[in-house]
Amino acid sequence: MSLFFLTFGLLILIVAAMAIGMIVQRKSMASSCGGLGSVGIDKACDCDDPCDKRKKRLAKEQVWKENQIL
């Protein structure tokens, strides 16, 4: 059990050190690849005519956005 607490404490110490390092450097988190936009893809599904399953999901999302209370 003491090995567990030692390992857990070491993990917490490492995470805290990384967090303090980010705060001290005042850097924001950045992604490594830039996402799909960096390779010229505008959306996750880059097809002209999506499948029926995706059409249903997009319709549900549209209805949800229309009924959303701000």
N, C-alpha and C positions, 0 to 999 in steps of 0.2 A: 504494500500500500504506500509505503514511503517513496518508492520509485515513481509511482503515479503522481504524487504530489510534487516531487522534484521535477519531473517532466512537464507537468502542467505549469508550474511556477516559471520554468525556463521559457516555455512558450509564451506566457503572458509577458514576461520581461522583454522578449524579442519583439512582440507586437507593440508594446508600449514604446520601445526604442524607435521603431519605424515610424510610429505616429508622431513622436516628439521631433524626429528628423524632418518630417513633412511640415510640421508647424513652424519649426525654426527656419527652414528654407523658404517658407511662404510660397511654395509651388502648388499648383493645382494638379489634380490627377489627370493624366492624359492617356489616351488609348495608344496602342502600339501600331495599329494598321490603318486607322482612319475610317474604317467601315466600308460599306459597299459603294459609297459615293466616290471613293478614291479610285475605283476601277471602272467607273462609268455606268454602274447599275443604279437606276433610280429607285427601284423597289425590290423587295425580297423575291417576289415572283415576277420575273422579267419576261412574261409571255403576253401576247396580245389578247388572247381569249382564255381566261382562267377556267379551271374545271368547275363543275357544279357545286362541289363541296365548298370551294373557296367563294363562289358567288353567294351561296347561302350565308356564309360567315360575314362577308362584306355587307350583305343586306341587313343582317342583325346589328352589325356595328353602326350602320347608317341610322337605323331606327333608334338605337341607343343614344347616338349623338343628337338626334332631333328631339328626343324626350328628356335630355339631360337638363338638370336644374343647375344654374350657375350661381 
